[in-house]
Amino acid sequence: METSHKAPSLPFWHPAFWIGTAFGIGRLPFAPGSWASLAALPLAWGVTGAFGQAGLAVLAILFVPVGIWAAGVYASAYEKTDPPAVVIDEVVAQWLVLSMVPREVLFYGLGFFFFRLADILKPWPIRAIERGLPGGFGIMADDGMAAVYAIAGLLLVRFLLG
C-alpha cells in the first residue's frame, strides 16, 4: 500500500500568506527580500509625507507583532525556519531604517542600500540571531538587527555630509 505525502503549504486565502509574503512579493522567483525592501519605499514615502518620520516608526512598530505572527505561521506551514517567501521582515525593517532619515531621495536610496547590504552579508550578530531565535520572532529579529546596522551607516553618512 502506497502512502501519499502531501507537501506542506498555507492556504492561499490565509492572512498569514498575504502578510508574510507582503501581498505576494515574497513569491517572486529572484531576490524576494530585495523586491520587498524596494516595495517598502513608496509606502514609506507616502506615510512620512502625511505623518512624518514618527508616523512611519509607529507603522513599523505596529507591524512587528503582526509580522512575528505571519512569519511564524508561514514558516510552520512550510516546515522551514526562514522561508525565502516570508518578506514582511524586510518590509518592516526597511520602514524602521527610513523612519530615521529625512524624506529625501538620496537618504531613501542609501537606506535601501545599507539595509540590503547588512541583510545579505549578515555581520555579527545577525547570523547568530537568525540561527538562534525560533519561529516568527527569529525571522523578524535578524532583519531588525540588519536595520540597526543600516541606521548606523546612515548616521555616519549624515555626520560626514554635515
DSSP file with accessible surface (Angstrom, degrees, kcal/mol):
  #  RESIDUE AA STRUCTURE BP1 BP2  ACC     N-H-->O    O-->H-N    N-H-->O    O-->H-N    TCO  KAPPA ALPHA  PHI   PSI    X-CA   Y-CA   Z-CA
    1    1 A M              0   0  231      0, 0.0     2,-0.3     0, 0.0     0, 0.0   0.000 360.0 360.0 360.0 128.5    0.0    0.0    0.0
    2    2 A E        -     0   0  189      1,-0.0     2,-0.5     0, 0.0     0, 0.0  -0.661 360.0-146.6 -89.2 143.9    1.4    3.4   -1.0
    3    3 A T        -     0   0  106     -2,-0.3     2,-0.4     2,-0.0    -1,-0.0  -0.920  11.5-139.6-109.3 130.9    1.1    6.4    1.2
    4    4 A S        -     0   0  114     -2,-0.5     2,-0.6     2,-0.0     0, 0.0  -0.734  10.8-149.6 -89.5 138.0    0.7    9.8   -0.4
    5    5 A H        -     0   0  172     -2,-0.4     2,-0.4     0, 0.0    -2,-0.0  -0.942   7.6-148.0-108.7 119.3    2.7   12.6    1.1
    6    6 A K        -     0   0  186     -2,-0.6     3,-0.1     1,-0.0    -2,-0.0  -0.728  21.4-119.5 -86.5 130.3    1.1   16.0    0.9
    7    7 A A        -     0   0   76     -2,-0.4    -1,-0.0     1,-0.1     2,-0.0  -0.443  34.7-105.6 -66.5 140.1    3.5   18.9    0.6
    8    8 A P        +     0   0   52      0, 0.0     2,-0.3     0, 0.0    70,-0.1  -0.372  55.5 151.6 -65.4 146.7    3.2   21.4    3.4
    9    9 A S        -     0   0   63     68,-0.2    70,-0.1    -3,-0.1    -3,-0.0  -0.984  43.1-120.7-165.1 169.0    1.5   24.6    2.5
   10   10 A L        -     0   0   15     -2,-0.3    64,-0.0     4,-0.0    63,-0.0  -0.973  44.4-102.6-118.0 130.5   -0.5   27.5    3.7
   11   11 A P    >   -     0   0   51      0, 0.0     3,-1.7     0, 0.0     6,-0.3  -0.248  25.0-124.7 -56.3 142.1   -3.9   28.1    2.0
   12   12 A F  T 3  S+     0   0  137      1,-0.3     6,-0.1     5,-0.1    -2,-0.0   0.797 110.4  54.4 -55.4 -32.5   -3.9   31.0   -0.5
   13   13 A W  T 3  S+     0   0  187      4,-0.1    -1,-0.3     5,-0.0     5,-0.0   0.602  81.3 112.5 -82.0  -9.7   -6.7   32.7    1.4
   14   14 A H    X>  -     0   0   42     -3,-1.7     4,-1.4     1,-0.1     3,-1.1  -0.407  68.5-135.9 -70.4 133.4   -4.9   32.7    4.8
   15   15 A P  H 3> S+     0   0   70      0, 0.0     4,-3.0     0, 0.0     5,-0.3   0.849 104.4  60.7 -57.9 -33.0   -4.0   36.1    6.1
   16   16 A A  H 3> S+     0   0    0      1,-0.2     4,-2.2     2,-0.2     5,-0.3   0.827 100.6  55.7 -65.0 -30.0   -0.5   34.9    7.1
   17   17 A F  H <> S+     0   0   12     -3,-1.1     4,-1.9    -6,-0.3     7,-0.4   0.958 113.7  38.9 -62.9 -50.1    0.1   34.0    3.5
   18   18 A W  H  <>S+     0   0   76     -4,-1.4     5,-3.8     2,-0.2     6,-0.4   0.904 121.9  41.6 -71.2 -41.3   -0.6   37.6    2.3
   19   19 A I  H ><5S+     0   0   39     -4,-3.0     3,-1.5     3,-0.2    -3,-0.2   0.952 115.3  49.8 -71.3 -48.3    1.0   39.4    5.2
   20   20 A G  H 3<5S+     0   0    0     -4,-2.2    67,-2.7    -5,-0.3    68,-1.6   0.873 117.3  40.2 -59.1 -38.4    4.1   37.1    5.4
   21   21 A T  T 3X>S-     0   0    0     -4,-1.9     5,-2.7    -5,-0.3     4,-0.5   0.337 112.9-116.5 -93.3   7.6    4.7   37.4    1.7
   22   22 A A  T X45S-     0   0   13     -3,-1.5     3,-1.2     1,-0.2    -3,-0.2   0.971  81.9 -40.9  52.9  57.3    3.9   41.1    1.6
   23   23 A F  T 34<S-     0   0  160     -5,-3.8    -1,-0.2     1,-0.3    -5,-0.1   0.842 118.9 -46.4  59.0  39.2    1.0   40.6   -0.7
   24   24 A G  T >45S+     0   0   22     -7,-0.4     3,-1.7    -6,-0.4    -1,-0.3   0.268 108.0 116.0  95.6 -10.5    2.8   38.0   -2.8
   25   25 A I  G X<5S+     0   0   42     -3,-1.2     3,-2.0    -4,-0.5    -3,-0.2   0.897  73.1  60.9 -58.9 -37.5    6.1   39.9   -3.3
   26   26 A G  G 3 <S+     0   0    3     -5,-2.7    -1,-0.3     1,-0.3    -4,-0.1   0.665  93.9  64.6 -64.9 -15.7    7.9   37.1   -1.5
   27   27 A R  G <  S+     0   0  129     -3,-1.7    -1,-0.3    -6,-0.3    -2,-0.2   0.474  72.5 117.9 -87.8  -0.3    6.7   34.6   -4.0
   28   28 A L  S <  S-     0   0   75     -3,-2.0     7,-0.1    -4,-0.2    -4,-0.0  -0.411  70.4-128.7 -63.8 143.6    8.8   36.3   -6.8
   29   29 A P  S    S+     0   0  134      0, 0.0     2,-0.5     0, 0.0    -1,-0.1   0.722  85.7  48.2 -73.5 -21.4   11.4   33.8   -8.0
   30   30 A F  S    S-     0   0  160      1,-0.2     5,-0.1     2,-0.1    -2,-0.1  -0.972 122.5 -20.1-128.6 125.2   14.5   36.0   -7.7
   31   31 A A     >  +     0   0   36     -2,-0.5     4,-2.2     1,-0.1     3,-0.4   0.886  63.2 174.4  53.5  54.2   15.6   38.1   -4.8
   32   32 A P  H  > S+     0   0   24      0, 0.0     4,-2.5     0, 0.0     5,-0.2   0.867  75.8  56.4 -61.2 -32.7   12.3   38.4   -3.0
   33   33 A G  H  > S+     0   0    8      2,-0.2     4,-2.3     1,-0.2     5,-0.2   0.901 108.4  46.7 -65.5 -38.6   13.8   40.2    0.0
   34   34 A S  H  > S+     0   0   33     -3,-0.4     4,-2.4     2,-0.2    -1,-0.2   0.908 112.2  50.1 -69.2 -41.1   15.3   42.9   -2.2
   35   35 A W  H  X S+     0   0  125     -4,-2.2     4,-2.6     2,-0.2    -2,-0.2   0.911 111.4  49.0 -62.7 -40.1   11.9   43.3   -4.1
   36   36 A A  H  X S+     0   0    0     -4,-2.5     4,-1.5     2,-0.2    -2,-0.2   0.918 110.8  49.5 -66.7 -41.9   10.1   43.6   -0.7
   37   37 A S  H  X S+     0   0    0     -4,-2.3     4,-0.6     1,-0.2    -1,-0.2   0.906 112.7  48.3 -62.7 -40.1   12.6   46.2    0.6
   38   38 A L  H >< S+     0   0   77     -4,-2.4     3,-1.2     1,-0.2    -2,-0.2   0.915 108.9  52.9 -65.7 -41.4   12.1   48.2   -2.7
   39   39 A A  H 3X S+     0   0   45     -4,-2.6     4,-0.8     1,-0.3    -1,-0.2   0.782 100.9  62.8 -66.0 -24.8    8.3   47.9   -2.4
   40   40 A A  H 3X S+     0   0    2     -4,-1.5     4,-2.2     1,-0.2    -1,-0.3   0.752  89.0  73.2 -70.5 -23.0    8.5   49.3    1.1
   41   41 A L  H <X S+     0   0   29     -3,-1.2     4,-2.6    -4,-0.6    -1,-0.2   0.930  93.6  46.4 -63.2 -50.4   10.0   52.6   -0.2
   42   42 A P  H  > S+     0   0   89      0, 0.0     4,-2.4     0, 0.0    -1,-0.2   0.908 114.3  48.1 -63.9 -37.7    6.9   54.2   -1.8
   43   43 A L  H  X S+     0   0   91     -4,-0.8     4,-2.9     2,-0.2     5,-0.2   0.925 112.1  50.0 -66.0 -41.4    4.7   53.4    1.1
   44   44 A A  H  X S+     0   0    0     -4,-2.2     4,-2.8     1,-0.2     5,-0.3   0.916 109.5  52.0 -60.3 -41.4    7.3   54.9    3.5
   45   45 A W  H  X S+     0   0   89     -4,-2.6     4,-1.9     1,-0.2    -2,-0.2   0.929 112.6  44.9 -61.4 -45.1    7.5   58.0    1.3
   46   46 A G  H  X S+     0   0   40     -4,-2.4     4,-1.9     2,-0.2    -2,-0.2   0.913 113.7  48.6 -66.1 -43.4    3.7   58.4    1.5
   47   47 A V  H  X S+     0   0   21     -4,-2.9     4,-3.7     1,-0.2     5,-0.5   0.928 112.9  47.1 -65.2 -43.5    3.5   57.8    5.2
   48   48 A T  H  X S+     0   0   11     -4,-2.8     4,-1.6    -5,-0.2    -1,-0.2   0.862 109.9  54.7 -68.4 -31.4    6.3   60.2    6.0
   49   49 A G  H  < S+     0   0   46     -4,-1.9    -1,-0.2    -5,-0.3    -2,-0.2   0.888 120.1  31.6 -65.0 -36.8    4.7   62.8    3.8
   50   50 A A  H  < S+     0   0   68     -4,-1.9    -2,-0.2    -5,-0.1    -1,-0.2   0.854 140.4  13.1 -88.2 -38.3    1.5   62.5    5.7
   51   51 A F  H  X S-     0   0  155     -4,-3.7     4,-1.0     1,-0.2    -3,-0.2   0.348  98.1-124.8-125.8   0.6    2.6   61.7    9.2
   52   52 A G  H  X  -     0   0   30     -4,-1.6     4,-1.6    -5,-0.5    -1,-0.2  -0.063  49.1 -53.3  80.0 179.5    6.3   62.4    9.3
   53   53 A Q  H  > S+     0   0   80      1,-0.2     4,-2.4     2,-0.2    -1,-0.2   0.862 136.0  57.6 -63.3 -36.0    9.1   60.1   10.4
   54   54 A A  H  > S+     0   0   74      1,-0.2     4,-2.5     2,-0.2    -1,-0.2   0.891 103.3  54.2 -63.6 -37.2    7.4   59.3   13.7
   55   55 A G  H  X S+     0   0   18     -4,-1.0     4,-2.3     2,-0.2    -1,-0.2   0.901 109.3  47.5 -62.6 -39.4    4.3   58.1   11.8
   56   56 A L  H  X S+     0   0    0     -4,-1.6     4,-2.6     2,-0.2    -2,-0.2   0.910 110.4  52.0 -69.1 -39.7    6.5   55.7    9.8
   57   57 A A  H  X S+     0   0   24     -4,-2.4     4,-2.6     2,-0.2    -2,-0.2   0.919 110.2  49.1 -61.7 -42.3    8.2   54.5   13.0
   58   58 A V  H  X S+     0   0   83     -4,-2.5     4,-2.7     2,-0.2    -2,-0.2   0.927 110.2  51.1 -63.2 -44.1    4.8   53.8   14.6
   59   59 A L  H  X S+     0   0   39     -4,-2.3     4,-1.6     1,-0.2    -2,-0.2   0.942 111.9  47.4 -58.1 -46.4    3.6   51.9   11.5
   60   60 A A  H  X S+     0   0    0     -4,-2.6     4,-0.8     1,-0.2     3,-0.3   0.935 112.4  48.6 -61.7 -45.8    6.7   49.8   11.6
   61   61 A I  H >< S+     0   0  105     -4,-2.6     3,-0.8     1,-0.2    -1,-0.2   0.896 109.0  53.3 -64.3 -38.5    6.4   49.1   15.3
   62   62 A L  H 3X S+     0   0  111     -4,-2.7     4,-0.7     1,-0.2    -1,-0.2   0.830 108.3  51.7 -64.1 -30.8    2.7   48.2   14.9
   63   63 A F  H 3X S+     0   0   65     -4,-1.6     4,-3.1    -3,-0.3    -1,-0.2   0.599  88.3  82.8 -83.4 -11.4    3.7   45.7   12.2
   64   64 A V  H <X S+     0   0   50     -3,-0.8     4,-2.7    -4,-0.8     5,-0.2   0.973  96.8  38.7 -58.8 -55.2    6.3   43.9   14.4
   65   65 A P  H  > S+     0   0   80      0, 0.0     4,-2.3     0, 0.0    -1,-0.2   0.899 117.2  51.7 -65.3 -33.6    3.8   41.6   16.2
   66   66 A V  H  X S+     0   0   55     -4,-0.7     4,-2.9     2,-0.2     5,-0.2   0.926 111.8  47.2 -64.0 -43.6    1.8   41.1   13.0
   67   67 A G  H  X S+     0   0    0     -4,-3.1     4,-3.0     2,-0.2     5,-0.3   0.895 109.5  53.0 -65.1 -40.3    5.0   40.1   11.2
   68   68 A I  H  X S+     0   0   48     -4,-2.7     4,-2.1    -5,-0.2    68,-0.2   0.943 113.3  44.5 -59.7 -46.3    6.1   37.8   14.0
   69   69 A W  H  X S+     0   0  117     -4,-2.3     4,-2.6    -5,-0.2     5,-0.2   0.965 117.0  43.5 -62.3 -52.9    2.7   36.0   13.8
   70   70 A A  H  X S+     0   0    0     -4,-2.9     4,-2.7     1,-0.2     5,-0.2   0.916 115.2  48.3 -63.4 -43.7    2.5   35.8   10.0
   71   71 A A  H  X S+     0   0    0     -4,-3.0     4,-2.8    -5,-0.2     5,-0.2   0.913 113.0  49.0 -63.4 -40.3    6.2   34.8    9.6
   72   72 A G  H  X S+     0   0   19     -4,-2.1     4,-2.3    -5,-0.3    -2,-0.2   0.923 112.8  46.0 -65.8 -43.7    5.7   32.1   12.3
   73   73 A V  H  X S+     0   0   40     -4,-2.6     4,-2.4     2,-0.2    -2,-0.2   0.936 115.5  46.8 -64.8 -45.2    2.6   30.7   10.8
   74   74 A Y  H  X S+     0   0    4     -4,-2.7     4,-2.0    -5,-0.2    -2,-0.2   0.942 113.4  47.7 -62.7 -48.5    4.1   30.7    7.3
   75   75 A A  H  <>S+     0   0    6     -4,-2.8     5,-2.2    -5,-0.2     4,-0.5   0.903 112.8  49.4 -61.1 -40.5    7.3   29.1    8.4
   76   76 A S  H ><5S+     0   0   91     -4,-2.3     3,-0.8    -5,-0.2    -1,-0.2   0.918 109.6  51.2 -64.9 -42.5    5.5   26.4   10.4
   77   77 A A  H 3<5S+     0   0   22     -4,-2.4    -1,-0.2     1,-0.2    -2,-0.2   0.855 117.6  38.6 -64.6 -34.9    3.2   25.6    7.5
   78   78 A Y  T 3<5S-     0   0   49     -4,-2.0    -1,-0.2    -5,-0.2    -2,-0.2   0.364 107.0-126.7 -97.2   2.5    6.2   25.2    5.1
   79   79 A E  T < 5 +     0   0  155     -3,-0.8     2,-0.3    -4,-0.5    -3,-0.2   0.877  67.3 124.6  54.0  45.1    8.3   23.5    7.8
   80   80 A K      < -     0   0  121     -5,-2.2    -1,-0.2    -6,-0.1    -2,-0.2  -0.962  62.8-137.3-130.8 151.5   11.2   25.9    7.3
   81   81 A T  S    S+     0   0  129     -2,-0.3    58,-0.1     1,-0.2    -6,-0.1   0.867  99.2   4.0 -77.6 -35.5   13.0   28.1    9.8
   82   82 A D  S    S-     0   0   44     -7,-0.1    -1,-0.2    56,-0.0   -10,-0.1  -0.573  78.5-157.3-149.2  79.5   13.2   31.2    7.5
   83   83 A P    >   -     0   0    4      0, 0.0     3,-1.5     0, 0.0    -8,-0.1  -0.329  19.8-131.6 -61.7 136.0   11.3   30.6    4.2
   84   84 A P  T 3  S+     0   0   89      0, 0.0   -51,-0.0     0, 0.0     0, 0.0   0.799 104.9  64.8 -57.5 -27.9   12.6   33.0    1.4
   85   85 A A  T 3  S+     0   0   14    -58,-0.1     2,-0.8     2,-0.1   -59,-0.2   0.735  79.7  90.7 -70.4 -21.1    9.0   33.8    0.6
   86   86 A V    <   +     0   0    3     -3,-1.5   -65,-0.2     1,-0.2   -66,-0.1  -0.672  43.8 150.5 -78.3 111.4    8.5   35.5    4.0
   87   87 A V     >  +     0   0    1    -67,-2.7     4,-2.0    -2,-0.8     3,-0.4   0.316  38.0 100.8-126.1   5.4    9.4   39.1    3.4
   88   88 A I  H  > S+     0   0    7    -68,-1.6     4,-2.6     1,-0.2     5,-0.3   0.858  82.3  60.7 -60.1 -29.9    7.3   41.0    5.9
   89   89 A D  H  > S+     0   0    2    -69,-0.2     4,-2.2     1,-0.2    -1,-0.2   0.904 104.2  47.5 -63.4 -40.2   10.5   41.2    8.0
   90   90 A E  H  > S+     0   0   20     -3,-0.4     4,-2.6     2,-0.2    -1,-0.2   0.919 112.2  50.0 -66.0 -42.8   12.3   43.1    5.2
   91   91 A V  H  X S+     0   0   12     -4,-2.0     4,-2.3     2,-0.2    -2,-0.2   0.957 114.1  43.3 -61.0 -51.4    9.4   45.5    4.8
   92   92 A V  H  X S+     0   0    4     -4,-2.6     4,-2.1     1,-0.2    -1,-0.2   0.925 115.5  48.3 -63.8 -44.3    9.1   46.3    8.5
   93   93 A A  H  X S+     0   0    3     -4,-2.2     4,-2.3    -5,-0.3    -1,-0.2   0.904 109.8  52.9 -64.7 -38.2   12.9   46.6    8.9
   94   94 A Q  H  X S+     0   0    0     -4,-2.6     4,-2.6     1,-0.2    -1,-0.2   0.915 108.1  51.1 -64.1 -39.9   13.1   48.9    5.8
   95   95 A W  H  X S+     0   0   11     -4,-2.3     4,-1.8     2,-0.2    -1,-0.2   0.907 108.0  52.8 -61.4 -41.5   10.4   51.1    7.3
   96   96 A L  H  < S+     0   0   45     -4,-2.1     4,-0.4     2,-0.2    -2,-0.2   0.930 110.3  48.0 -60.2 -43.3   12.4   51.3   10.6
   97   97 A V  H >< S+     0   0    0     -4,-2.3     3,-1.7     1,-0.2    -2,-0.2   0.955 112.9  47.0 -60.9 -48.8   15.5   52.4    8.7
   98   98 A L  H >< S+     0   0    0     -4,-2.6     3,-1.2     1,-0.3    -1,-0.2   0.748  99.9  67.4 -70.3 -21.7   13.6   55.0    6.7
   99   99 A S  T 3< S+     0   0    9     -4,-1.8    -1,-0.3     1,-0.2    -2,-0.2   0.644  98.9  54.9 -70.8 -10.8   12.0   56.4    9.8
  100  100 A M  T <  S+     0   0   87     -3,-1.7    -1,-0.2    -4,-0.4    -2,-0.2   0.377 102.6  62.5-102.1   0.9   15.4   57.5   10.9
  101  101 A V  S <  S-     0   0    2     -3,-1.2    54,-0.0    -4,-0.1    50,-0.0  -0.876  90.3 -90.5-126.6 160.3   16.3   59.6    7.9
  102  102 A P        -     0   0   21      0, 0.0     2,-2.4     0, 0.0     5,-0.1  -0.279  47.0-102.1 -63.8 154.5   15.0   62.7    6.1
  103  103 A R  S    S+     0   0  106    -55,-0.1     2,-0.4     4,-0.1     3,-0.1  -0.500  78.9 127.6 -78.7  74.6   12.4   62.2    3.4
  104  104 A E     >  -     0   0   99     -2,-2.4     4,-2.4     1,-0.1     5,-0.2  -0.985  68.2-124.7-134.2 143.7   14.9   62.7    0.6
  105  105 A V  H  > S+     0   0  113     -2,-0.4     4,-2.7     1,-0.2     5,-0.2   0.889 109.9  55.1 -56.3 -42.5   15.6   60.5   -2.4
  106  106 A L  H  > S+     0   0   97      1,-0.2     4,-2.6     2,-0.2    -1,-0.2   0.944 111.6  42.5 -58.0 -48.6   19.4   60.3   -1.5
  107  107 A F  H  > S+     0   0   16      2,-0.2     4,-2.6     1,-0.2    -1,-0.2   0.851 113.1  52.2 -72.2 -32.1   18.7   59.0    2.0
  108  108 A Y  H  X S+     0   0   12     -4,-2.4     4,-2.3     2,-0.2    -1,-0.2   0.923 112.0  47.2 -66.9 -41.2   16.0   56.6    0.9
  109  109 A G  H  X S+     0   0   40     -4,-2.7     4,-2.5    -5,-0.2    -2,-0.2   0.932 114.8  45.2 -63.9 -44.7   18.4   55.2   -1.7
  110  110 A L  H  X S+     0   0   43     -4,-2.6     4,-3.2    -5,-0.2     5,-0.3   0.884 110.9  54.5 -66.2 -37.1   21.2   54.9    0.9
  111  111 A G  H  X S+     0   0    0     -4,-2.6     4,-2.1     2,-0.2     5,-0.2   0.913 110.1  46.5 -61.7 -42.6   18.7   53.4    3.4
  112  112 A F  H  X S+     0   0   51     -4,-2.3     4,-2.6     2,-0.2     5,-0.3   0.951 114.9  47.2 -62.0 -48.9   17.8   50.7    0.9
  113  113 A F  H  X S+     0   0  111     -4,-2.5     4,-2.5     1,-0.2    -2,-0.2   0.945 114.2  44.9 -60.3 -51.4   21.4   50.0    0.0
  114  114 A F  H  X S+     0   0   45     -4,-3.2     4,-2.4     1,-0.2     5,-0.2   0.890 114.4  49.3 -63.7 -38.8   22.7   49.8    3.6
  115  115 A F  H  X S+     0   0    0     -4,-2.1     4,-2.8    -5,-0.3     5,-0.2   0.952 112.9  45.5 -67.1 -46.4   19.8   47.7    4.7
  116  116 A R  H  X S+     0   0   26     -4,-2.6     4,-2.5    -5,-0.2     5,-0.3   0.913 112.3  53.0 -63.0 -39.9   20.1   45.2    1.9
  117  117 A L  H  X S+     0   0   74     -4,-2.5     4,-2.8    -5,-0.3     5,-0.3   0.954 113.2  42.3 -59.4 -49.4   23.9   45.1    2.4
  118  118 A A  H  X S+     0   0    9     -4,-2.4     4,-2.1     1,-0.2    -2,-0.2   0.897 115.0  50.7 -65.6 -39.1   23.5   44.3    6.1
  119  119 A D  H  < S+     0   0    6     -4,-2.8    -1,-0.2    -5,-0.2    -2,-0.2   0.867 116.3  40.7 -69.3 -33.9   20.7   41.8    5.4
  120  120 A I  H  < S+     0   0  103     -4,-2.5    -2,-0.2    -5,-0.2    -1,-0.2   0.925 121.0  40.2 -79.8 -45.5   22.7   39.9    2.8
  121  121 A L  H  < S-     0   0  112     -4,-2.8    -2,-0.2    -5,-0.3    -3,-0.2   0.797  88.0-158.5 -75.6 -29.0   26.1   39.9    4.5
  122  122 A K     <> -     0   0   31     -4,-2.1     5,-0.6    -5,-0.3    -3,-0.1   0.928  11.7-163.2  51.1  60.0   24.6   39.2    7.9
  123  123 A P  T > 5 -     0   0   49      0, 0.0     3,-2.6     0, 0.0     4,-0.3  -0.284  41.4 -35.6 -66.2 162.0   27.5   40.5   10.1
  124  124 A W  T 3 5S+     0   0  203      1,-0.3    -2,-0.0     2,-0.2     0, 0.0  -0.269 129.6  16.1 -56.4 136.2   27.7   39.5   13.7
  125  125 A P  T 3>5S+     0   0   24      0, 0.0     4,-2.6     0, 0.0    -1,-0.3  -0.885 110.0  77.0-101.0  20.0   25.3   39.1   15.5
  126  126 A I  H <>5S+     0   0    0     -3,-2.6     4,-2.8     1,-0.2     5,-0.2   0.932  98.9  45.4 -58.9 -49.0   22.7   38.9   12.7
  127  127 A R  H  ><S+     0   0   87     -5,-0.6     4,-2.3    -4,-0.3    -1,-0.2   0.909 112.8  51.6 -62.6 -38.7   23.6   35.4   11.7
  128  128 A A  H  > S+     0   0   55      2,-0.2     4,-2.2     1,-0.2    -1,-0.2   0.906 111.1  47.9 -64.5 -38.5   23.6   34.2   15.3
  129  129 A I  H  X S+     0   0   36     -4,-2.6     4,-2.1     2,-0.2    -2,-0.2   0.937 110.8  51.5 -65.0 -45.9   20.1   35.8   15.8
  130  130 A E  H  < S+     0   0   50     -4,-2.8    -2,-0.2    -5,-0.2    -1,-0.2   0.897 118.8  36.3 -57.7 -42.1   18.9   34.2   12.6
  131  131 A R  H  < S+     0   0  191     -4,-2.3    -1,-0.2    -5,-0.2    -2,-0.2   0.766 120.5  46.5 -82.7 -27.2   20.1   30.7   13.8
  132  132 A G  H  < S+     0   0   58     -4,-2.2    -2,-0.2    -5,-0.2    -3,-0.2   0.693  96.2  70.2 -95.9 -20.9   19.4   31.1   17.5
  133  133 A L  S  < S-     0   0   66     -4,-2.1     9,-0.1    -5,-0.2     2,-0.1  -0.857  76.0-131.1-104.1 134.3   15.9   32.5   17.8
  134  134 A P     >  -     0   0  101      0, 0.0     4,-1.7     0, 0.0     3,-0.5  -0.348  51.2 -19.9 -83.7 158.5   12.9   30.4   16.9
  135  135 A G  H  > S-     0   0   41      1,-0.2     4,-2.0     2,-0.2     3,-0.3   0.051 115.3 -17.5  58.0-151.9    9.9   31.0   14.7
  136  136 A G  H  > S+     0   0    6      1,-0.2     4,-2.5   -68,-0.2     5,-0.2   0.821 132.3  60.5 -61.7 -32.3    8.5   34.3   13.6
  137  137 A F  H  > S+     0   0  116     -3,-0.5     4,-2.7     1,-0.2    -1,-0.2   0.939 107.5  44.7 -62.5 -44.8   10.4   36.2   16.3
  138  138 A G  H  X S+     0   0    2     -4,-1.7     4,-1.9    -3,-0.3     5,-0.2   0.894 111.2  53.7 -65.5 -39.5   13.7   35.0   14.9
  139  139 A I  H  X S+     0   0    4     -4,-2.0     4,-0.8     1,-0.2    -1,-0.2   0.922 116.5  38.1 -61.2 -44.2   12.7   35.8   11.4
  140  140 A M  H  X S+     0   0   16     -4,-2.5     4,-1.8     1,-0.2    -2,-0.2   0.870 111.8  58.9 -74.3 -37.1   11.8   39.3   12.3
  141  141 A A  H  X S+     0   0   26     -4,-2.7     4,-2.2    -5,-0.2     5,-0.2   0.868  99.4  54.3 -66.9 -38.3   14.7   39.8   14.8
  142  142 A D  H  X S+     0   0    0     -4,-1.9     4,-1.9     1,-0.2    -1,-0.2   0.915 111.5  45.8 -66.6 -34.9   17.5   39.2   12.3
  143  143 A D  H  X S+     0   0    1     -4,-0.8     4,-2.1    -5,-0.2    -1,-0.2   0.848 108.1  57.8 -74.3 -30.3   16.2   41.9   10.0
  144  144 A G  H  X S+     0   0   25     -4,-1.8     4,-1.6     2,-0.2    -2,-0.2   0.908 107.5  47.4 -61.7 -40.3   15.7   44.2   12.9
  145  145 A M  H  X S+     0   0   49     -4,-2.2     4,-2.0     2,-0.2    -2,-0.2   0.890 108.2  54.5 -69.1 -36.7   19.4   43.9   13.6
  146  146 A A  H  X S+     0   0    0     -4,-1.9     4,-2.4     1,-0.2    -1,-0.2   0.886 105.3  55.1 -61.7 -35.8   20.2   44.5   10.0
  147  147 A A  H  X S+     0   0    2     -4,-2.1     4,-2.9     2,-0.2    -1,-0.2   0.891 103.5  54.5 -63.1 -38.8   18.1   47.7   10.3
  148  148 A V  H  X S+     0   0   80     -4,-1.6     4,-2.4     1,-0.2    -2,-0.2   0.933 109.5  47.1 -61.2 -44.6   20.3   48.8   13.2
  149  149 A Y  H  X S+     0   0   84     -4,-2.0     4,-2.3     2,-0.2    -2,-0.2   0.915 112.6  49.6 -61.4 -43.7   23.4   48.3   11.0
  150  150 A A  H  X S+     0   0    1     -4,-2.4     4,-2.5     2,-0.2    -2,-0.2   0.917 110.1  50.3 -63.4 -41.5   21.8   50.3    8.2
  151  151 A I  H  X S+     0   0   31     -4,-2.9     4,-2.8     1,-0.2     5,-0.2   0.919 108.8  52.4 -63.7 -41.1   20.8   53.1   10.5
  152  152 A A  H  X S+     0   0   56     -4,-2.4     4,-2.1     1,-0.2    -1,-0.2   0.924 110.0  48.8 -60.1 -43.8   24.4   53.3   11.9
  153  153 A G  H  X S+     0   0   16     -4,-2.3     4,-2.2     1,-0.2    -2,-0.2   0.911 112.0  48.6 -62.3 -41.6   25.6   53.6    8.3
  154  154 A L  H  X S+     0   0    1     -4,-2.5     4,-2.7     2,-0.2    -2,-0.2   0.888 109.4  51.7 -67.2 -39.2   23.1   56.3    7.5
  155  155 A L  H  X S+     0   0   88     -4,-2.8     4,-2.5     2,-0.2    -1,-0.2   0.895 109.1  51.6 -64.6 -36.7   24.0   58.2   10.6
  156  156 A L  H  X S+     0   0  101     -4,-2.1     4,-2.7    -5,-0.2    -2,-0.2   0.934 110.2  48.3 -63.9 -44.1   27.7   58.0    9.6
  157  157 A V  H  X S+     0   0   30     -4,-2.2     4,-2.5     1,-0.2    -2,-0.2   0.931 111.5  49.9 -61.9 -44.7   26.8   59.4    6.2
  158  158 A R  H  X S+     0   0  101     -4,-2.7     4,-0.9     1,-0.2    -1,-0.2   0.907 111.5  49.3 -60.4 -41.8   24.8   62.2    7.7
  159  159 A F  H >< S+     0   0  166     -4,-2.5     3,-0.6     1,-0.2    -2,-0.2   0.934 112.6  46.9 -62.7 -45.0   27.6   63.1   10.0
  160  160 A L  H 3< S+     0   0  125     -4,-2.7    -2,-0.2     1,-0.2    -1,-0.2   0.847 113.1  48.7 -68.2 -32.2   30.2   63.1    7.2
  161  161 A L  H 3<        0   0  116     -4,-2.5    -1,-0.2    -5,-0.2    -2,-0.2   0.613 360.0 360.0 -80.9 -13.1   27.9   65.2    5.0
  162  162 A G    <<        0   0  100     -4,-0.9    -3,-0.2    -3,-0.6    -2,-0.1   0.749 360.0 360.0  84.8 360.0   27.3   67.7    7.8
